Amino acid sequence: MSFALVLALCLPQEPPAAPPKPPAAGLAARYVGDAGIAADPAVRFASGFENGLDGWQVRHRGIFTVVDDAAFAHGGKRCAQATATKGKDQGGELALRLPKGEDRLFVRFYCRFAPDTVWPHHFVKLRALAPGFDGRAGAAPPGDRGFWTGIEPLRGRWRFYAYWHEMRGWNNPGPAPGRNDDGTETTKENDYYGNSFTPDGQAEAPKDRWICVEAMLQANTVGQHDGAMAFWIDGVEVGRYGPGVPVGSWSRNVFVTSGPKNTDPQPFRGFSFRTDATLQVNEVALLWYVSDEYAALGTATQNRVWFDDVVVATEYIGPRVVPKAATK
């Protein structure tokens, strides 16, 4: 036996690469093609747009249309298309307001970005809104009035973009300020835009193919920081933010887990999203917001995205199981 071979056998060997993580099975695994999924006890809403925009509140007319093309739709014969036209509008949203809120809510949807579209400014939302409160950009919402998060492809990398009463300001390193008795901010600064959470290690999201996206928003127990957010892409968990995970640092309004701004890595504390237990997650919105600033980054006059096979539930849903005879 040669010396080189003996040396190779004695040296510590690199462990084999871990096999790719398989997609997680959720309640959709029990319903091939999502057939009958709407009747599952955990499901609060399901739409493949086979009946058009039924069940949705159209908040911006002319932005969403229904495409009747079985060869293009992800499931069934139809899907929804959202179009933002440069120089004319900035897109819009379809909203689903649940009759009863939930402490934890999942939304699973399929989306497909046009090959020439720019990445949007904002995308799909999960919201907890008190009656008569819609929230606004640039302000931390009162803890008894609202909190929300968006799952969105910032420059092609998936992230959460969240608002809650303890959020951090982009020009203020600490948590959001207190509020007056009438709910107004104690500061005049328009400083509290969404806090950003982007997991490391992501490749740019593909265009011109269907992507399965699922997001979860879980409210906290009042007085505790046990609220959480998580999301999955094509059935694989990519991001989770809750008590103890991940380890990282706050850099103003961005939570980072690597790089030079990760100056004091600590386990994430978790979220105190609310101060009133009656405030629950009660709205899902398919938002296609392409600001003039973002539209100017591309050459398309019409920036388009398609949605299909939307399911809203109180437990993890997982990817749609495609019937064998209908694999696309």
C-alpha positions in Angstrom: 0.0 0.0 0.0 1.5 3.3 -1.0 2.3 6.0 1.6 -0.1 8.5 -0.1 -2.9 6.0 0.2 -2.2 5.3 3.9 -2.0 9.1 4.5 -5.3 9.6 2.7 -7.0 6.9 4.8 -5.7 8.4 8.1 -6.6 12.0 7.4 -10.1 13.2 8.6 -12.6 12.9 5.8 -15.1 15.6 4.8 -18.7 14.5 5.7 -20.8 13.8 2.7 -23.0 16.6 1.5 -26.5 16.6 3.0 -29.2 15.5 0.6 -31.6 18.2 -0.6 -34.4 18.8 1.9 -37.6 17.4 0.4 -40.7 19.7 0.3 -42.7 19.5 3.5 -46.0 17.8 3.4 -49.0 19.8 4.5 -52.7 19.5 4.4 -52.7 19.9 0.6 -51.1 16.4 0.4 -54.6 15.0 1.3 -56.3 16.7 -1.7 -54.9 15.8 -5.1 -55.2 18.9 -7.3 -56.6 20.8 -4.3 -59.9 19.0 -5.1 -62.1 19.4 -2.0 -59.5 21.4 0.0 -62.0 24.2 0.7 -64.0 21.9 2.9 -61.0 21.0 5.2 -61.7 22.2 8.8 -58.4 24.2 8.8 -59.1 26.0 5.5 -60.7 29.4 5.6 -60.7 30.2 1.9 -59.6 28.7 -1.4 -59.6 30.1 -4.9 -58.1 28.8 -8.1 -60.0 31.7 -10.0 -62.2 29.2 -11.7 -65.1 31.4 -10.7 -63.3 34.6 -11.6 -62.6 36.9 -8.7 -65.4 35.6 -6.5 -64.7 36.0 -2.8 -62.1 38.8 -3.3 -62.6 42.5 -2.7 -61.2 44.3 -5.7 -59.6 47.5 -4.4 -58.2 48.8 -7.6 -60.3 48.4 -10.7 -58.7 47.3 -14.0 -55.6 45.9 -12.5 -56.7 42.3 -12.0 -58.2 40.2 -14.8 -58.8 36.5 -15.2 -56.9 34.5 -17.8 -58.9 31.6 -19.3 -56.1 29.3 -20.6 -55.8 25.8 -19.2 -52.3 25.4 -20.8 -51.0 28.5 -18.9 -52.9 28.3 -15.6 -51.1 26.4 -12.8 -54.2 24.4 -11.9 -57.6 24.2 -13.6 -58.4 26.4 -16.5 -58.0 29.9 -15.1 -55.6 32.1 -13.2 -55.5 35.8 -12.2 -53.3 38.4 -13.9 -52.2 41.7 -12.3 -50.8 44.4 -14.5 -49.1 47.7 -13.5 -48.8 50.0 -16.5 -45.9 52.4 -16.5 -46.9 56.0 -16.5 -50.6 55.2 -15.9 -50.9 53.3 -12.6 -48.8 51.5 -9.9 -50.8 48.3 -9.7 -53.4 47.3 -7.1 -54.6 44.6 -4.8 -57.3 41.9 -4.2 -58.2 41.6 -0.6 -59.8 38.8 1.5 -61.2 40.0 4.8 -62.0 37.0 7.0 -65.2 37.2 9.1 -63.3 35.9 12.1 -59.6 36.5 12.8 -57.1 33.9 13.8 -54.0 33.9 16.0 -52.1 32.1 13.4 -52.7 32.1 9.6 -51.1 30.6 6.6 -51.5 31.7 3.0 -50.3 29.5 0.1 -50.3 30.8 -3.5 -48.7 30.2 -6.8 -47.2 33.2 -8.7 -45.5 33.6 -12.0 -43.6 36.7 -13.0 -43.5 37.8 -16.6 -40.1 37.5 -18.1 -39.8 41.2 -18.7 -41.3 42.4 -15.5 -39.4 44.4 -12.8 -39.5 43.1 -9.3 -42.3 44.8 -7.4 -42.1 47.4 -4.7 -44.5 45.4 -2.5 -46.2 42.0 -2.8 -48.6 39.7 -0.9 -49.7 40.7 2.6 -51.0 39.1 5.8 -52.7 41.6 8.1 -54.3 42.0 11.5 -56.5 45.0 11.5 -58.9 46.3 14.1 -62.3 47.6 12.8 -61.9 50.9 11.0 -58.1 50.7 11.0 -56.2 50.3 7.8 -52.7 51.4 8.9 -50.4 53.6 6.9 -46.8 53.6 5.7 -44.2 55.5 7.8 -45.8 54.9 11.2 -45.6 52.2 13.8 -49.2 51.0 14.3 -50.7 50.9 17.9 -50.4 47.5 19.5 -54.2 47.2 19.9 -55.0 48.4 16.3 -52.9 46.5 13.8 -49.8 44.5 12.7 -48.9 43.0 9.3 -46.2 41.5 7.2 -45.6 41.2 3.5 -43.9 38.3 1.7 -42.1 39.9 -1.3 -39.2 39.3 -3.8 -37.0 42.3 -3.0 -34.7 42.5 -6.1 -35.6 38.8 -6.6 -34.7 37.6 -3.0 -37.7 36.6 -0.8 -38.1 38.6 2.4 -40.6 39.7 5.0 -41.5 43.4 5.3 -43.3 43.9 8.6 -45.1 46.6 10.7 -45.9 46.3 14.4 -45.9 48.5 17.5 -42.3 47.6 18.5 -40.8 48.0 15.0 -37.6 49.9 14.5 -37.1 53.1 12.6 -34.9 53.4 9.5 -33.3 56.5 11.1 -33.7 55.5 14.7 -31.8 52.5 16.1 -34.2 51.8 18.9 -37.7 50.3 19.0 -40.7 52.4 18.0 -41.7 55.2 20.3 -44.7 55.2 22.7 -48.1 56.7 21.8 -50.4 59.3 23.1 -53.8 58.3 24.6 -55.5 59.0 21.2 -53.1 56.6 19.5 -51.0 59.2 17.8 -47.2 58.9 17.7 -45.1 60.7 20.3 -42.6 61.6 17.6 -43.2 63.8 14.6 -40.6 61.9 12.5 -42.0 59.9 9.6 -39.4 57.2 10.5 -41.2 53.9 10.7 -41.3 52.1 7.4 -41.4 48.3 7.3 -38.7 46.3 9.0 -36.9 44.0 6.6 -36.0 40.3 7.1 -34.2 38.6 4.2 -32.7 35.1 4.7 -29.2 34.5 3.5 -28.2 32.2 0.7 -31.0 32.7 -1.8 -30.6 32.6 -5.5 -32.7 35.1 -7.5 -36.2 34.0 -7.9 -37.0 32.6 -11.4 -39.3 34.4 -13.8 -41.7 32.8 -16.4 -42.5 29.7 -14.2 -44.9 29.0 -11.4 -43.5 29.3 -7.9 -45.2 28.0 -4.8 -45.0 30.6 -2.0 -46.4 30.1 1.5 -46.2 32.5 4.4 -47.3 32.2 8.1 -48.0 35.0 10.6 -48.5 34.0 14.2 -49.6 36.5 16.9 -48.0 36.7 20.3 -49.4 36.0 23.7 -50.1 39.4 25.1 -47.1 40.5 27.2 -44.7 38.0 25.6 -42.4 37.9 22.6 -43.6 34.6 21.2 -45.0 35.9 17.9 -43.4 34.5 14.7 -43.2 34.6 10.9 -42.1 31.9 8.5 -42.2 31.3 4.8 -41.6 28.4 2.3 -40.7 28.4 -1.4 -41.7 25.4 -3.4 -42.4 23.6 -0.1 -39.0 24.2 1.4 -38.7 26.5 4.5 -36.5 29.4 3.6 -37.1 31.9 6.5 -38.3 31.7 10.0 -38.3 34.4 12.6 -39.4 33.7 16.1 -38.2 33.1 19.7 -34.5 32.1 19.4 -34.2 32.0 15.6 -32.3 33.1 13.7 -29.2 34.5 15.2 -28.3 38.0 14.0 -28.2 41.7 14.7 -30.5 44.7 14.2 -29.0 47.3 11.8 -31.6 50.0 12.2 -34.8 48.6 10.6 -33.2 45.5 9.1 -32.4 42.3 10.9 -29.2 40.8 9.4 -27.6 37.4 9.9 -24.3 37.9 8.1 -21.9 40.5 6.8 -20.3 43.5 8.4 -23.5 44.9 9.8 -24.0 41.7 11.9 -22.1 43.3 14.7 -23.7 41.7 17.8 -25.2 38.3 16.8 -27.9 37.3 19.3 -30.8 34.8 19.0 -33.9 36.7 17.7 -36.1 37.6 20.6 -39.4 36.9 18.9 -42.3 39.3 18.2 -44.7 41.2 20.5 -47.0 42.0 17.6 -50.0 43.0 19.7 -51.1 44.3 23.1 -54.7 43.2 22.8 -55.6 39.5 22.4 -58.7 40.4 20.4 -56.5 41.7 17.6 -56.1 38.7 15.2 -54.9 38.0 11.7 -57.9 38.7 9.5 -56.9 39.8 6.1 -54.9 38.5 3.1 -54.1 40.7 0.1 -52.6 39.8 -3.3 -50.8 43.1 -3.8 -49.0 44.0 -7.0 -47.4 47.4 -6.3 -44.9 48.6 -8.8 -44.0 52.2 -7.9 -42.8 54.6 -10.6 -39.3 54.3 -9.1 -39.3 50.5 -9.5 -41.0 50.6 -13.0 -38.2 52.9 -14.2 -35.7 50.1 -13.5 -37.1 48.1 -16.4 -38.1 48.5 -20.0 -41.6 46.9 -19.9 -44.6 49.2 -20.3 -46.7 46.6 -18.6 -45.3 44.8 -15.6 -47.3 41.6 -15.1 -47.6 38.8 -12.6 -50.1 35.8 -12.4 -51.6 34.2 -9.3 -53.3 30.8 -8.9 -54.3 28.2 -6.4 -54.6 30.4 -3.3 -55.4 28.7 0.0 -55.8 30.4 3.4 -55.7 28.1 6.5 -54.8 27.8 10.1 -52.2 25.1 9.5 -49.3 24.5 7.1 -50.8 23.9 3.6 -47.8 22.9 1.4 -47.6 22.6 -2.4 -50.5 21.5 -4.5 -50.4 17.8 -5.4 -50.5 17.7 -9.2 -52.7 15.0 -10.7 -50.5 12.5 -12.6 -52.5 13.0 -15.8 -52.3 16.8 -15.6 -48.6 17.3 -14.9 -47.4 20.6 -16.6 
